[in-house]
């Protein structure tokens, strides 16, 4: 008997500041398939019409879900492929690089932002890719393929953002364990946790204003490479302030928490978008619970020794014990 697929859990705050249903987008890195085979597999799985944007980028338009993008995740190759399409020359060089890159450079699937009430419509994507031969993080000792979750913020005011940052600071080491983050990704810079100094700065403030959030975040986290990347949200609020602090053209404005921590474990039959989202949902739940935030923040600050810092193992055990009977269930 086939195991029942895990369902996407709903966050406590389901709507944004306009009253619209919040949306979630996923970005998935994998290998094991040619670009064309992956396009065919995905188009069939989601009932989409596929069209090439360049030799290494395709759009898949689903009438019910929106536009997906599938590409070889190599910036240089994407640039010269786009130039070759516009100038109608250089196709042979692009073709050579593409053939060389496939199997080494990951494919990246970028899903459209979908209302949280419709996330189960994505459940067929991973089984289709898995059955076609797609592989994720565990296919290589050095590959750092991941799943990124873009969870639209329920609001962009200082109080909401501060609560999410505090919730993540309190849960980040537990999240590393819950996702079983691959060693290649732990030692890379792609999913660096927040520094303890930043966590302490956030957790000692009862009500951080937006200026304090910008100052502290940009000082302690001047990079996209964080397990929870807040730069898309900060750029949405004040793009000039972010640009003055960090010179990185890859930073895009988006009113969503860019959660980079999960592996891509396509090889595991029980691994799914829902299973990873349902781990992230703990951040959503804690951010919405004032009493729990205050209680855990006091415990964290008390346990965070000034000389040798936080005992991470002990803190993870405390979080696990607390999660045995969380107040929201």
N, C-alpha and C positions, 0 to 999 in steps of 0.2 A: 504494500500500500504506500502511495506517495505521501510524504509528510505535507501537512497543510502549510501553505506559504505564510510567513509572518506578515502581519498587517502594519501599516504605518500608524503610529500613535499620534494623537493630536496634542499640540501645545496648549497650555492654559489660555494664552492670548491668541486667538485665531484670526483677528482682523488687524489691519493697520490703522494709522491715524485718520485715514479718510473713511474708514468703515468698510473697506473692501477686504475680501479674503486674502490673507497673506499668501505669498508664493515662495516656492522653493525650487532651486535649480541644482543640478548635479553635473560634475565634470569627472569623467572616468578615463584613466590611463591604462592601456593594455597593449599586448603584442600577440603574436601567434597567427595573425591573419594579414593578408595583403589588404591594402586600402579598399580595393574593389570588392573583395570578398566580404569585408566588414560592411561596406555600403549595402550590398545585396542582402546580407543577413539582417541588418537593422531595418532596411526598408520593408522587408517582409514582416518583421516582428511588430512594427508599429503602424503598418499600413500607410507608408509615406511615399511620396514621389521624390526620387533622388535626382539631383542635377549637379554637375561639377561647377565649382567656382574657379578652380585652377587644377593643375595636375595633381596637387596634393591636398586639396580642400573640396569637400562636398557639402551641399545642403540637402537635408531631408525634410520635406514639408509634410506634416501630418495635419489633416483637416481638423482633428479634434484636439491635438496637443500643441501645435505650433511648429516652429522651425528648429530642427536639430542641426548641429554642425559636426562633421567628422573630418579630422585632419591628421597629417603627420606632424607631430609636435616638435618641429625644428624651425626656429625663427628664420634662419638664413634661407633654408629651402623654401619656406612659404613666401618669403620676399621675392626671391628670384623667379619662382613659379608664377607669381602674380605679375611681375614685370614681363615675363615671357608671353603671358596671355595678352597683355595690353600691347606689347610691341610686335607680337606675332613672330618672334624669333627666339632662339635659345632653347627650343623644346628638347633637343637631343641631350644637352647638358643637364637639364632638369630631369629627364627620364633616367639618365645614368645615376644621378644623385639619389633619386627616388628608389631605384632598385638597390642601391648600396645601403640606403638607410633602413629599408623595411626589414624588420627582424631585430634591429638594434635600437632605432628611435621608436618610442611608443606612439601608437595611435591615441588620439584624444577625442572622446565623445563629449560634446557640450550640449546638454539638454536645455530646452527653454524653461523659463520660470513657470511653474505649474501651481495652481491653487492647492493648498494643503489638503483640501477635501477630495482632490483627484489624483493624489500621488500613487494610489494602487494601480492606476492605469500604466505605470512604468514597470510593473512587476515582471512582465514577459521579456524585458530587454536582456537581463543577465543570463537566464537560461538559454536564450537563443544564441548569444555570443559564446557561452560555454560549450554548447553542443557543436558549434561550428569550429571550435579549437582555439578560441581566444584564451590568453593566459595573462596573469597579473603579476603581483609582487613576488610571489614564491617561485616564479619561473627562473629567476636569476639571483645570484648571491649579491650582485651589485646594483640591480635595478631598484629604484625607489619609487615605483609606480604607486599612485594614490587615488583615492576618491575624495573629491572636494564637494562640500555641501554649502550652498549659498542660501541661507535662511533669512528671508526678508525680515527686517526689524519691525516690531509692532509699532514703534515710534522712533523719531530721531531726536528726542529731547535728552538733556543731560541725565536726568534721573533714570530713564530707561537704559541708556547706554552704560551708565555707571553700574547698574544692577547686573547687567549681563557680564560686564568685566569682572565684577566681584564673584559672581557665580562661577565663571570659568577659572579664575584664580584658585578658588576653593576646590574645584573638581579636576584640574588639569592632570595631576599625576594619576588619579584614579582613571581618567579617560585613556591615558597611555596604556594602562593595564587592561582596561575593558576592551579596547580595540586590538589588543595584542600587537602593538605596533612593531613592524618588522625591524630587525637590527640595522639593515641598510638604510632605513628611513630615520631611525633614532640617531645614527651617527652623522647623517647628512645635516645640512643647515635648513632643509626645507620645512621642517616642522618643529623648530626651536620653541620650547615652552617660554612663557613669560618669566622674566627674571624675578627673583624673590623681592628685590627692592621695589619693582613696579607693583607686585601684588600687595606688599605692605602699604605702599602709597595709596592704593585703591581701597584697601580694607580698613584703613584707619580713618577714612573720610566717611562721614555719615551722608553728606549730600555734596558730591563733587559737581562744580559748575562746568560748563563746556570748555572754558579756557583752561581749567586745571586738568581736564581729561586730555585735551590736545597737548599741553605742555608735558605731562607725564608720559603719555603714550609715545609721542615722537622722540622724547629723550631716551626712553628705555627700549623702544622697539622701532628703530629707524630702518625697517626692512619689511618686505612682503613675506619673508620666510618665518612666519610664526604659525604655531598650531591653530591659533585663531587670529586671522589677519583682519584688523579693524580698518586698514587704510582705505578700502572701498567706501566705507561709511563716512570716514573723516573727509575724504575727497568730495563726497556728495555734499557735505555740510560747508566745507571751506577749502576748495581746491588750491587756492593760492597759498594758504598756510602750509598745506602738505607739501606742495611743490618747493617751497622755500627750504623745507627741512630735508626732503628726500628727492634726489634727482633720479627718477626711475620712470621711463615712459610706459612701462608695463602696468602701472597703477591706473586702474579705471574706476570712475565713480559708479557706485552701485549701492542702493540702500539695504544692503544685506551683510550679515556676518559671514565672512569667508572662512569656513572651517576646513582645514587642510589635513587633519590628523589621520583619518582612516586609511588603512592599506587598501589596495585593490586585490582582493583574494578570489578571483574568478574561479580558481581551481577547486574551491571548497563548495560543495553542493548546497550547504546550508547558509552560505554567505549571500546577502542580498542588500539592496539599497535600503529596504525597510529595517533590517537588523542594525545597520549603521546609523540611520536616522534615529532609531529608538534609543541609541546610546546618547547621541547629541541631545535628545529630548530632556535628559536630566538637567542640562544647563538651562533649558527653557523653563522647566518646572521650578528649579531653585531660584532663578531670576524673578519669578512671580511670587515668591514666598518670603515676605519681609521678616517674619519671625525666624525662619530657618536660616536666612542669610545672616541676620544679626548673631544668632547663636553660634553658627559655624565660624563666622569671622572672629568672634571673641576667642574661640578655641584655637584657631589658626595663629592669631597674634600671640597668644599665651605660649603656644608650643614652639614658635619660631624664635630660636635662641640667637641672641645678638652675636655670639662668637662663632658658632658653627652652622647657623642657619636651620632650615627645616629638616627634621627627620622624615624623609619622604615615605619610607616604608611604614612607619608608625601612622602617618597621616592618611595614607591609603587605607590602612586597616580601620581607622576611625570612620572614614567615609563609607567603607563597605558595611561596617556595623550599623551606621545610621541609615543606610539605604535598605536594610532588612525590613524596616517599618517606616517608610517615608510618610510624612503627613498628608500628602496629596493622593494617597491610594487607600 
